[in-house]
Amino acid sequence: MRARKLCMVLSLALLLTGCGQASSKSTSKKTSKETTSVAKEDGKLSGVIKTEELRIENGDNTIYGKLYTPKEEGTYPAIILSHGYNGSNSDWIKECTYYAQNGYVAYAFDFCGGSANAKSTGASTDMTIFTEKNDLLAVYEKIAGLDCVDSDKVFLMGGSQGGLVTTLATEELQDKVAGMILYFPAFCIADDWQKKYTSLDQVEETIDFWGLTLGKGFVEAIFDFNVFENIGTYEGDVLIMHGDKDAIVPLSYSEEAVKLYKNAELITMPGEGHGFTPTGAKTAMDKTLNFMEENR
């Protein structure tokens, strides 16, 4: 029970942390800034990639992110990475670089209002789990529509709160998602806020929580929300990785979630907490790549 209560500090969450466009409903803008990255692993050249900023218009907000692509022109599978509470796209630099080196388009972005340092527009007091889900749906639409992306092979990945958001977006997108990867997903969020407040009348208009000012709407949106009653219908393959020493999101939440999916695997990471060690992060990246290779 004590471990479940510790989920309230989920904002420590994720510690890891060009191609033409086809027409789509949302609009986007690429900056002229573009760099070529040459990465080395074990002293050997492991891949040449291209990175560029990509902004996506979503209603009144603009989503900021970075696109990582193999240098050679072509059509590739893609992976979209969603950060945790008060995180940012830069939490995923190593992952995005690694996947691009291995033949994937990778896009990591800042949720609108999702971080004190977000480059996306939007106030943190307007952010909820469901506004973040809408951000991710807009991102999916844009990335799947890029000329360099195979729209039938788009993977979604998220960590901590971003893992929960990824799960909810996948419930809506269904078979449009080639596979889903989750790092220590924060399925506990609703439970813990519901424990903190027994009535919505107790909720302040603004809440200062671990470096971010939330609005009352964050709590209102999940006050009567049961996560496990709203996930599990996705029939594609799901990979969950969760440390057995996670004191913020107890492993038991992922153990419960994996039972709900038709094709899901839970990998328990020995000795890992909320945010993987460098060794754990490398293991997780390799397992994610293997998972995508099997499902592309």
C-alpha positions as CSV (number, residue, x, y, z in Angstrom):
1,M,0.0,0.0,0.0
2,R,2.8,2.4,0.8
3,A,4.4,1.7,-2.6
4,R,1.1,2.5,-4.3
5,K,0.9,5.9,-2.5
6,L,4.4,6.7,-3.7
7,C,3.0,6.8,-7.2
8,M,2.1,10.4,-6.4
9,V,5.6,11.4,-7.2
10,L,5.3,10.1,-10.7
11,S,6.7,13.3,-12.0
12,L,10.2,11.9,-11.5
13,A,9.0,9.6,-14.2
14,L,11.2,9.2,-17.2
15,L,14.9,9.6,-16.3
16,L,16.2,8.4,-19.7
17,T,15.1,10.3,-21.4
18,G,14.3,14.5,-43.5
19,C,11.3,13.5,-45.0
20,G,8.5,15.1,-47.1
21,Q,5.0,15.4,-45.9
22,A,1.8,13.9,-47.4
23,S,-1.4,15.9,-47.0
24,S,-3.2,15.6,-43.6
25,K,-5.8,17.5,-41.6
26,S,-3.3,19.0,-39.2
27,T,-0.5,21.3,-40.3
28,S,3.2,21.2,-39.5
29,K,6.3,23.3,-39.9
30,K,9.9,22.2,-40.2
31,T,12.7,24.6,-39.3
32,S,15.6,25.1,-41.6
33,K,17.9,23.8,-38.9
34,E,19.1,20.4,-39.8
35,T,22.0,18.4,-38.6
36,T,23.7,15.2,-39.6
37,S,24.7,13.0,-36.7
38,V,27.3,10.3,-36.9
39,A,27.0,7.9,-33.9
40,K,29.6,5.4,-32.8
41,E,29.1,2.3,-30.7
42,D,32.0,0.2,-29.3
43,G,34.4,2.3,-31.5
44,K,32.6,1.4,-34.7
45,L,30.4,3.5,-37.0
46,S,26.9,2.3,-36.3
47,G,24.9,4.6,-38.4
48,V,24.4,8.1,-40.0
49,I,21.2,9.8,-39.2
50,K,19.5,13.2,-39.8
51,T,17.6,15.2,-37.2
52,E,15.3,18.2,-37.6
53,E,12.8,20.1,-35.6
54,L,9.2,19.4,-36.6
55,R,6.3,21.5,-35.2
56,I,2.7,20.2,-35.6
57,E,-0.4,22.4,-35.3
58,N,-3.1,20.9,-33.2
59,G,-6.1,23.3,-32.7
60,D,-4.9,26.4,-30.9
61,N,-1.6,24.7,-29.8
62,T,1.6,23.9,-31.5
63,I,3.4,20.7,-30.7
64,Y,7.2,20.8,-30.8
65,G,9.3,17.8,-31.5
66,K,12.4,16.4,-33.1
67,L,12.4,14.0,-36.0
68,Y,15.2,11.5,-36.4
69,T,15.6,9.7,-39.8
70,P,18.1,7.5,-41.5
71,K,20.2,9.6,-43.8
72,E,19.4,7.6,-46.9
73,E,16.1,8.5,-48.5
74,G,13.4,5.9,-48.4
75,T,10.3,4.7,-46.7
76,Y,10.8,3.4,-43.2
77,P,8.7,2.1,-40.2
78,A,8.3,4.7,-37.5
79,I,8.2,5.0,-33.7
80,I,6.6,7.9,-31.7
81,L,8.0,8.4,-28.2
82,S,6.0,10.1,-25.4
83,H,7.7,11.5,-22.3
84,G,6.6,11.2,-18.7
85,Y,5.3,13.9,-16.3
86,N,7.3,17.1,-16.5
87,G,9.6,15.5,-19.0
88,S,10.5,16.5,-22.6
89,N,11.4,15.2,-26.0
90,S,15.1,15.3,-25.0
91,D,14.5,12.4,-22.5
92,W,14.5,10.2,-25.6
93,I,17.6,11.4,-27.5
94,K,19.5,8.1,-27.1
95,E,16.5,6.0,-28.0
96,C,15.6,8.0,-31.1
97,T,19.2,8.0,-32.3
98,Y,19.5,4.3,-31.8
99,Y,16.3,3.5,-33.7
100,A,17.1,5.9,-36.5
101,Q,20.5,4.2,-36.8
102,N,18.7,0.9,-37.2
103,G,16.3,2.0,-40.0
104,Y,13.4,3.7,-38.2
105,V,12.0,7.2,-38.3
106,A,11.7,8.3,-34.7
107,Y,9.8,11.3,-33.4
108,A,9.9,12.6,-29.8
109,F,7.9,15.6,-28.8
110,D,6.8,17.8,-25.8
111,F,3.2,17.5,-24.6
112,C,1.4,20.8,-24.6
113,G,1.6,22.1,-21.0
114,G,3.3,18.8,-20.1
115,S,6.5,20.3,-18.7
116,A,7.9,23.4,-17.2
117,N,10.5,23.4,-20.0
118,A,8.2,22.4,-22.9
119,K,8.8,24.0,-26.2
120,S,5.2,23.2,-27.2
121,T,2.6,25.8,-26.5
122,G,-0.1,25.5,-23.9
123,A,-0.3,26.1,-20.1
124,S,0.4,23.3,-17.6
125,T,-2.9,24.4,-15.8
126,D,-4.8,23.2,-18.9
127,M,-3.0,19.9,-19.2
128,T,-4.8,16.6,-18.4
129,I,-4.2,13.0,-19.3
130,F,-6.7,13.4,-22.1
131,T,-5.3,16.6,-23.6
132,E,-2.0,14.7,-23.8
133,K,-3.9,11.8,-25.5
134,N,-5.2,14.3,-28.1
135,D,-1.7,15.6,-28.6
136,L,-0.5,12.1,-29.3
137,L,-3.3,11.4,-31.7
138,A,-2.4,14.6,-33.7
139,V,1.2,13.5,-33.7
140,Y,0.3,10.1,-35.0
141,E,-1.7,11.5,-37.8
142,K,1.2,13.7,-38.9
143,I,4.0,11.2,-38.6
144,A,2.0,8.4,-40.3
145,G,1.4,10.9,-43.2
146,L,5.0,11.7,-43.8
147,D,6.4,10.5,-47.2
148,C,9.3,8.7,-45.5
149,V,7.0,6.7,-43.2
150,D,5.3,3.4,-43.9
151,S,1.9,4.2,-42.4
152,D,1.2,0.5,-41.8
153,K,4.2,0.3,-39.5
154,V,4.0,3.0,-36.9
155,F,4.8,2.0,-33.3
156,L,3.8,3.9,-30.2
157,M,6.1,4.1,-27.1
158,G,5.7,5.9,-23.8
159,G,7.2,6.1,-20.3
160,S,5.5,6.6,-17.0
161,Q,2.6,9.1,-17.5
162,G,3.5,9.0,-21.2
163,G,3.0,5.3,-21.0
164,L,-0.6,5.7,-19.8
165,V,-1.3,8.3,-22.5
166,T,0.2,6.0,-25.1
167,T,-2.1,3.2,-23.9
168,L,-5.2,5.4,-24.1
169,A,-4.3,6.7,-27.6
170,T,-3.7,3.1,-28.8
171,E,-7.2,2.1,-27.6
172,E,-8.5,4.7,-30.0
173,L,-6.2,4.0,-32.9
174,Q,-6.4,0.2,-32.6
175,D,-4.9,-1.6,-35.7
176,K,-3.4,1.6,-37.0
177,V,-0.7,0.9,-34.4
178,A,1.9,-1.7,-35.4
179,G,2.8,-2.4,-31.8
180,M,3.0,-0.7,-28.4
181,I,5.9,-0.4,-26.1
182,L,5.6,0.9,-22.5
183,Y,8.3,1.7,-19.9
184,F,7.0,1.6,-16.3
185,P,3.5,2.9,-17.4
186,A,1.8,5.0,-14.7
187,F,-1.5,3.2,-14.5
188,C,-1.6,4.3,-10.9
189,I,-2.2,8.0,-11.6
190,A,-6.0,8.0,-11.2
191,D,-5.9,5.8,-8.1
192,D,-3.5,8.0,-6.2
193,W,-5.3,11.3,-7.0
194,Q,-8.5,9.7,-6.0
195,K,-6.9,8.7,-2.6
196,K,-5.6,12.2,-2.1
197,Y,-9.0,13.9,-2.6
198,T,-12.3,12.3,-1.4
199,S,-14.3,15.0,-3.0
200,L,-13.7,17.4,-5.9
201,D,-14.7,20.2,-3.6
202,Q,-11.3,19.6,-1.8
203,V,-9.3,20.2,-5.0
204,E,-7.6,23.6,-5.3
205,E,-7.9,25.6,-8.5
206,T,-4.1,25.2,-9.0
207,I,-1.8,22.5,-7.6
208,D,1.9,22.8,-7.4
209,F,3.2,19.3,-7.9
210,W,6.8,18.3,-8.4
211,G,7.9,21.3,-10.4
212,L,4.7,21.8,-12.4
213,T,1.6,23.8,-11.7
214,L,-1.5,21.8,-12.5
215,G,-5.1,23.0,-12.8
216,K,-8.1,21.6,-11.0
217,G,-9.1,20.1,-14.4
218,F,-6.2,17.5,-14.2
219,V,-7.9,15.9,-11.2
220,E,-11.4,16.4,-12.4
221,A,-10.6,14.5,-15.6
222,I,-9.5,11.4,-13.8
223,F,-11.5,11.6,-10.6
224,D,-14.0,8.9,-11.6
225,F,-11.7,7.2,-14.1
226,N,-10.9,3.5,-13.8
227,V,-7.8,2.8,-16.0
228,F,-8.3,-0.9,-16.2
229,E,-11.9,-0.6,-17.4
230,N,-10.7,1.6,-20.2
231,I,-7.7,-0.4,-21.6
232,G,-7.1,-3.9,-23.0
233,T,-9.1,-4.0,-26.2
234,Y,-6.0,-3.4,-28.5
235,E,-5.2,-6.8,-30.2
236,G,-1.8,-5.9,-31.5
237,D,1.4,-6.9,-29.7
238,V,2.3,-5.1,-26.5
239,L,5.6,-5.0,-24.7
240,I,5.8,-3.7,-21.2
241,M,9.1,-3.2,-19.3
242,H,9.0,-2.5,-15.6
243,G,11.6,-2.6,-12.8
244,D,10.9,-4.7,-9.7
245,K,12.3,-1.9,-7.5
246,D,10.0,0.8,-8.8
247,A,8.9,2.8,-5.8
248,I,6.8,5.3,-7.8
249,V,4.7,3.0,-10.0
250,P,4.5,-0.4,-8.4
251,L,5.1,-3.4,-10.7
252,S,1.7,-4.8,-9.7
253,Y,0.1,-2.3,-12.0
254,S,1.8,-3.7,-15.0
255,E,1.2,-7.2,-13.8
256,E,-2.5,-6.4,-13.8
257,A,-2.5,-4.6,-17.2
258,V,-0.7,-7.4,-19.1
259,K,-3.6,-9.7,-18.2
260,L,-6.0,-7.5,-20.1
261,Y,-4.3,-7.8,-23.5
262,K,-4.6,-10.6,-26.0
263,N,-1.0,-10.4,-27.1
264,A,1.1,-8.8,-24.4
265,E,4.4,-9.5,-22.7
266,L,5.7,-8.1,-19.4
267,I,9.5,-8.1,-18.9
268,T,10.4,-7.5,-15.3
269,M,13.7,-5.7,-15.0
270,P,15.6,-6.9,-12.0
271,G,16.9,-4.2,-9.7
272,E,15.5,-1.4,-11.9
273,G,13.5,1.5,-10.5
274,H,11.4,4.2,-12.0
275,G,13.8,5.3,-14.8
276,F,16.3,2.7,-15.9
277,T,20.0,2.6,-15.2
278,P,22.3,2.9,-18.2
279,T,22.6,-0.9,-18.3
280,G,18.8,-1.3,-18.0
281,A,18.2,1.4,-20.6
282,K,20.5,-0.4,-23.1
283,T,18.7,-3.7,-22.4
284,A,15.3,-2.0,-22.9
285,M,16.4,-0.3,-26.2
286,D,17.6,-3.7,-27.5
287,K,14.4,-5.4,-26.5
288,T,12.3,-2.6,-28.1
289,L,14.2,-2.9,-31.4
290,N,13.8,-6.7,-31.4
291,F,10.1,-6.2,-30.7
292,M,9.7,-3.8,-33.6
293,E,11.7,-6.0,-36.0
294,E,9.4,-8.9,-35.2
295,N,6.3,-6.8,-35.9
296,R,7.3,-4.6,-38.8
